[in-house]
Every structure is written in structure tokens, then in C-alpha cells.
Amino acid sequence: MGKLEKLSVEIPAELLDCAKSAVAGGEFASVEQVIDAALRSWMIKRDVELARIRGLLEEGIASGFEPWDGVEGIIAEGRRGLAERKA
């Protein structure tokens, strides 16, 4: 673990109560540990989601997908789709 720094934050009373309950129940030794665990969990979740999005982008690029050319491209694609449905 890196250098520890002191931080003062305001959180909703319900979240603080939840953190205190976790400490009282023996899950954590302190509210600080609850916050640390929550932040680490968020970081992992964020990293997993970013990796998923990157994978989807790479999959799209590999498939040959070409994004629309601005608003005009979107309108043109919509018109082509409508024309195909009418045909």
C-alpha cells in the first residue's frame, strides 16, 4: 500500500450507518477500512467494464464496421433503410 493521506468527506447518513454496522458486525476493523474496500471494489469494477468496452470496440473494428460520417451519414443511412423497407 502507498502513502496514506487524510481526507475529510461528507456522505449520506445511511451510508455511514451501513459502514458502522459493518464495523460493529466484525466485517471490518474501522470505517476507514470499509471505505478502502468500497473504493478498491469500484476500481476493479471500473477496470472490468473498461476492458469489456475496449473488447467491444476492437471487435467492431475487426468486423469492418465503419462509423457514420456525422449527422448527414446517419440521415443517409436512415433513408437507405426506409427505402429498403418500402421496396
Distance bins in CASP14 RR format, pairs under 12 A and 6 or more apart:
PFRMAT RR
TARGET T0000
AUTHOR 0000-0000-0000
RMODE 2
METHOD distances of the structure
MODEL  1
1 33 0 0 0 0 0 1 0 0 0 0 0
1 36 0 0 0 0 1 0 0 0 0 0 0
1 40 0 0 0 0 0 1 0 0 0 0 0
2 36 0 0 0 0 0 1 0 0 0 0 0
4 32 0 0 0 0 1 0 0 0 0 0 0
4 36 0 0 0 0 1 0 0 0 0 0 0
5 32 0 0 0 0 0 1 0 0 0 0 0
6 32 0 0 0 0 0 1 0 0 0 0 0
7 32 0 0 0 0 1 0 0 0 0 0 0
7 35 0 0 0 0 1 0 0 0 0 0 0
7 36 0 0 0 0 0 1 0 0 0 0 0
7 39 0 0 0 0 0 1 0 0 0 0 0
8 35 0 0 0 0 0 1 0 0 0 0 0
9 15 0 0 0 0 0 1 0 0 0 0 0
9 16 0 0 0 0 0 1 0 0 0 0 0
9 19 0 0 0 0 0 1 0 0 0 0 0
9 31 0 0 0 0 0 1 0 0 0 0 0
9 32 0 0 0 0 0 1 0 0 0 0 0
9 35 0 0 0 0 1 0 0 0 0 0 0
9 38 0 0 0 0 0 1 0 0 0 0 0
9 39 0 0 0 0 0 1 0 0 0 0 0
10 16 0 0 0 0 1 0 0 0 0 0 0
11 17 0 0 0 0 0 1 0 0 0 0 0
11 18 0 0 0 0 1 0 0 0 0 0 0
11 19 0 0 0 0 1 0 0 0 0 0 0
11 20 0 0 0 0 0 1 0 0 0 0 0
11 31 0 0 0 0 1 0 0 0 0 0 0
11 34 0 0 0 0 0 1 0 0 0 0 0
11 35 0 0 0 0 1 0 0 0 0 0 0
11 38 0 0 0 0 0 1 0 0 0 0 0
12 18 0 0 0 0 1 0 0 0 0 0 0
12 19 0 0 0 0 0 1 0 0 0 0 0
13 19 0 0 0 0 0 1 0 0 0 0 0
13 20 0 0 0 0 0 1 0 0 0 0 0
14 20 0 0 0 0 0 1 0 0 0 0 0
14 21 0 0 0 0 0 1 0 0 0 0 0
15 21 0 0 0 0 0 1 0 0 0 0 0
15 22 0 0 0 0 0 1 0 0 0 0 0
15 31 0 0 0 0 0 1 0 0 0 0 0
15 34 0 0 0 0 1 0 0 0 0 0 0
15 35 0 0 0 0 1 0 0 0 0 0 0
15 38 0 0 0 0 1 0 0 0 0 0 0
16 22 0 0 0 0 0 1 0 0 0 0 0
16 23 0 0 0 0 0 1 0 0 0 0 0
16 31 1 0 0 1 0 0 0 0 0 0 0
16 34 0 0 0 0 1 0 0 0 0 0 0
16 35 0 0 0 0 0 1 0 0 0 0 0
17 23 0 0 0 0 0 1 0 0 0 0 0
17 24 0 0 0 0 0 1 0 0 0 0 0
17 31 0 0 0 0 0 1 0 0 0 0 0
17 34 0 0 0 0 0 1 0 0 0 0 0
18 24 0 0 0 0 0 1 0 0 0 0 0
18 25 0 0 0 0 0 1 0 0 0 0 0
18 27 0 0 0 0 0 1 0 0 0 0 0
18 28 0 0 0 0 0 1 0 0 0 0 0
18 31 0 0 0 0 1 0 0 0 0 0 0
18 34 0 0 0 0 1 0 0 0 0 0 0
18 35 0 0 0 0 0 1 0 0 0 0 0
18 38 0 0 0 0 1 0 0 0 0 0 0
19 25 0 0 0 0 0 1 0 0 0 0 0
19 26 0 0 0 0 0 1 0 0 0 0 0
19 27 0 0 0 0 1 0 0 0 0 0 0
19 28 1 0 0 1 0 0 0 0 0 0 0
19 29 0 0 0 0 0 1 0 0 0 0 0
19 30 0 0 0 0 1 0 0 0 0 0 0
19 31 1 0 1 0 0 0 0 0 0 0 0
19 32 0 0 0 0 1 0 0 0 0 0 0
19 33 0 0 0 0 1 0 0 0 0 0 0
19 34 1 0 1 0 0 0 0 0 0 0 0
19 35 1 0 0 1 0 0 0 0 0 0 0
19 36 0 0 0 0 0 1 0 0 0 0 0
19 37 0 0 0 0 1 0 0 0 0 0 0
19 38 0 0 0 0 1 0 0 0 0 0 0
20 26 0 0 0 0 0 1 0 0 0 0 0
20 27 0 0 0 0 0 1 0 0 0 0 0
20 28 0 0 0 0 1 0 0 0 0 0 0
20 30 0 0 0 0 1 0 0 0 0 0 0
20 31 1 0 0 1 0 0 0 0 0 0 0
20 32 0 0 0 0 0 1 0 0 0 0 0
20 33 0 0 0 0 0 1 0 0 0 0 0
20 34 0 0 0 0 1 0 0 0 0 0 0
20 35 0 0 0 0 0 1 0 0 0 0 0
21 27 0 0 0 0 1 0 0 0 0 0 0
21 28 0 0 0 0 0 1 0 0 0 0 0
21 31 0 0 0 0 0 1 0 0 0 0 0
21 34 0 0 0 0 1 0 0 0 0 0 0
22 28 1 0 1 0 0 0 0 0 0 0 0
22 29 0 0 0 0 0 1 0 0 0 0 0
22 30 0 0 0 0 1 0 0 0 0 0 0
22 31 0 0 0 0 1 0 0 0 0 0 0
22 32 0 0 0 0 0 1 0 0 0 0 0
22 33 0 0 0 0 1 0 0 0 0 0 0
22 34 1 0 1 0 0 0 0 0 0 0 0
22 35 0 0 0 0 0 1 0 0 0 0 0
22 36 0 0 0 0 0 1 0 0 0 0 0
22 37 0 0 0 0 1 0 0 0 0 0 0
22 38 0 0 0 0 1 0 0 0 0 0 0
23 29 1 0 0 1 0 0 0 0 0 0 0
23 30 1 0 0 1 0 0 0 0 0 0 0
23 31 1 0 1 0 0 0 0 0 0 0 0
23 32 0 0 0 0 1 0 0 0 0 0 0
23 33 1 0 0 1 0 0 0 0 0 0 0
23 34 1 0 0 1 0 0 0 0 0 0 0
23 35 0 0 0 0 0 1 0 0 0 0 0
23 37 0 0 0 0 0 1 0 0 0 0 0
24 30 0 0 0 0 0 1 0 0 0 0 0
24 31 0 0 0 0 0 1 0 0 0 0 0
24 34 0 0 0 0 0 1 0 0 0 0 0
25 34 0 0 0 0 0 1 0 0 0 0 0
26 33 0 0 0 0 0 1 0 0 0 0 0
26 34 0 0 0 0 0 1 0 0 0 0 0
27 33 0 0 0 0 1 0 0 0 0 0 0
27 34 1 0 0 1 0 0 0 0 0 0 0
27 37 0 0 0 0 1 0 0 0 0 0 0
27 38 0 0 0 0 0 1 0 0 0 0 0
28 34 1 0 1 0 0 0 0 0 0 0 0
28 35 0 0 0 0 1 0 0 0 0 0 0
28 36 0 0 0 0 1 0 0 0 0 0 0
28 37 1 0 0 1 0 0 0 0 0 0 0
28 38 0 0 0 0 0 1 0 0 0 0 0
29 36 0 0 0 0 0 1 0 0 0 0 0
29 37 0 0 0 0 0 1 0 0 0 0 0
30 36 0 0 0 0 1 0 0 0 0 0 0
30 37 0 0 0 0 0 1 0 0 0 0 0
31 37 0 0 0 0 0 1 0 0 0 0 0
31 38 0 0 0 0 0 1 0 0 0 0 0
32 38 0 0 0 0 0 1 0 0 0 0 0
32 39 0 0 0 0 0 1 0 0 0 0 0
33 39 0 0 0 0 0 1 0 0 0 0 0
33 40 0 0 0 0 0 1 0 0 0 0 0
34 40 0 0 0 0 0 1 0 0 0 0 0
34 41 0 0 0 0 0 1 0 0 0 0 0
35 41 0 0 0 0 0 1 0 0 0 0 0
35 42 0 0 0 0 0 1 0 0 0 0 0
36 42 0 0 0 0 0 1 0 0 0 0 0
36 43 0 0 0 0 0 1 0 0 0 0 0
37 43 0 0 0 0 0 1 0 0 0 0 0
37 44 0 0 0 0 0 1 0 0 0 0 0
38 44 0 0 0 0 0 1 0 0 0 0 0
38 45 0 0 0 0 0 1 0 0 0 0 0
39 45 0 0 0 0 0 1 0 0 0 0 0
39 46 0 0 0 0 0 1 0 0 0 0 0
40 46 0 0 0 0 0 1 0 0 0 0 0
40 47 0 0 0 0 0 1 0 0 0 0 0
41 47 0 0 0 0 0 1 0 0 0 0 0
41 48 0 0 0 0 0 1 0 0 0 0 0
42 48 0 0 0 0 0 1 0 0 0 0 0
42 49 0 0 0 0 0 1 0 0 0 0 0
43 49 0 0 0 0 0 1 0 0 0 0 0
43 50 0 0 0 0 0 1 0 0 0 0 0
44 50 0 0 0 0 0 1 0 0 0 0 0
44 51 0 0 0 0 0 1 0 0 0 0 0
45 51 0 0 0 0 0 1 0 0 0 0 0
45 52 0 0 0 0 0 1 0 0 0 0 0
46 52 0 0 0 0 0 1 0 0 0 0 0
46 53 0 0 0 0 0 1 0 0 0 0 0
47 53 0 0 0 0 0 1 0 0 0 0 0
47 54 0 0 0 0 0 1 0 0 0 0 0
48 54 0 0 0 0 0 1 0 0 0 0 0
48 55 0 0 0 0 0 1 0 0 0 0 0
49 55 0 0 0 0 0 1 0 0 0 0 0
49 56 0 0 0 0 0 1 0 0 0 0 0
50 56 0 0 0 0 0 1 0 0 0 0 0
50 57 0 0 0 0 0 1 0 0 0 0 0
51 57 0 0 0 0 0 1 0 0 0 0 0
51 58 0 0 0 0 0 1 0 0 0 0 0
52 58 0 0 0 0 0 1 0 0 0 0 0
52 59 0 0 0 0 0 1 0 0 0 0 0
53 59 0 0 0 0 0 1 0 0 0 0 0
53 60 0 0 0 0 0 1 0 0 0 0 0
54 60 0 0 0 0 0 1 0 0 0 0 0
54 61 0 0 0 0 0 1 0 0 0 0 0
55 61 0 0 0 0 1 0 0 0 0 0 0
55 62 0 0 0 0 1 0 0 0 0 0 0
55 63 0 0 0 0 0 1 0 0 0 0 0
56 62 0 0 0 0 0 1 0 0 0 0 0
56 63 0 0 0 0 0 1 0 0 0 0 0
56 65 0 0 0 0 0 1 0 0 0 0 0
57 63 0 0 0 0 0 1 0 0 0 0 0
57 65 0 0 0 0 1 0 0 0 0 0 0
57 67 0 0 0 0 0 1 0 0 0 0 0
58 64 0 0 0 0 0 1 0 0 0 0 0
58 65 0 0 0 0 0 1 0 0 0 0 0
59 65 0 0 0 0 1 0 0 0 0 0 0
60 66 0 0 0 0 1 0 0 0 0 0 0
60 67 0 0 0 0 1 0 0 0 0 0 0
61 67 0 0 0 0 1 0 0 0 0 0 0
66 73 0 0 0 0 0 1 0 0 0 0 0
66 77 0 0 0 0 0 1 0 0 0 0 0
67 73 0 0 0 0 1 0 0 0 0 0 0
67 74 0 0 0 0 1 0 0 0 0 0 0
67 77 0 0 0 0 0 1 0 0 0 0 0
68 74 1 0 1 0 0 0 0 0 0 0 0
68 75 0 0 0 0 1 0 0 0 0 0 0
68 76 0 0 0 0 1 0 0 0 0 0 0
68 77 1 0 1 0 0 0 0 0 0 0 0
68 78 0 0 0 0 1 0 0 0 0 0 0
68 80 0 0 0 0 0 1 0 0 0 0 0
69 75 0 0 0 0 0 1 0 0 0 0 0
69 76 0 0 0 0 1 0 0 0 0 0 0
69 77 0 0 0 0 1 0 0 0 0 0 0
70 76 0 0 0 0 1 0 0 0 0 0 0
70 77 0 0 0 0 0 1 0 0 0 0 0
71 77 0 0 0 0 0 1 0 0 0 0 0
71 78 0 0 0 0 0 1 0 0 0 0 0
72 78 0 0 0 0 0 1 0 0 0 0 0
72 79 0 0 0 0 0 1 0 0 0 0 0
73 79 0 0 0 0 1 0 0 0 0 0 0
73 80 0 0 0 0 1 0 0 0 0 0 0
74 80 0 0 0 0 0 1 0 0 0 0 0
74 81 0 0 0 0 0 1 0 0 0 0 0
75 81 0 0 0 0 0 1 0 0 0 0 0
75 82 0 0 0 0 0 1 0 0 0 0 0
76 82 0 0 0 0 0 1 0 0 0 0 0
76 83 0 0 0 0 0 1 0 0 0 0 0
77 83 0 0 0 0 0 1 0 0 0 0 0
77 84 0 0 0 0 0 1 0 0 0 0 0
78 84 0 0 0 0 1 0 0 0 0 0 0
78 85 0 0 0 0 0 1 0 0 0 0 0
79 85 0 0 0 0 0 1 0 0 0 0 0
79 86 0 0 0 0 0 1 0 0 0 0 0
80 86 0 0 0 0 0 1 0 0 0 0 0
80 87 0 0 0 0 0 1 0 0 0 0 0
81 87 0 0 0 0 1 0 0 0 0 0 0
END
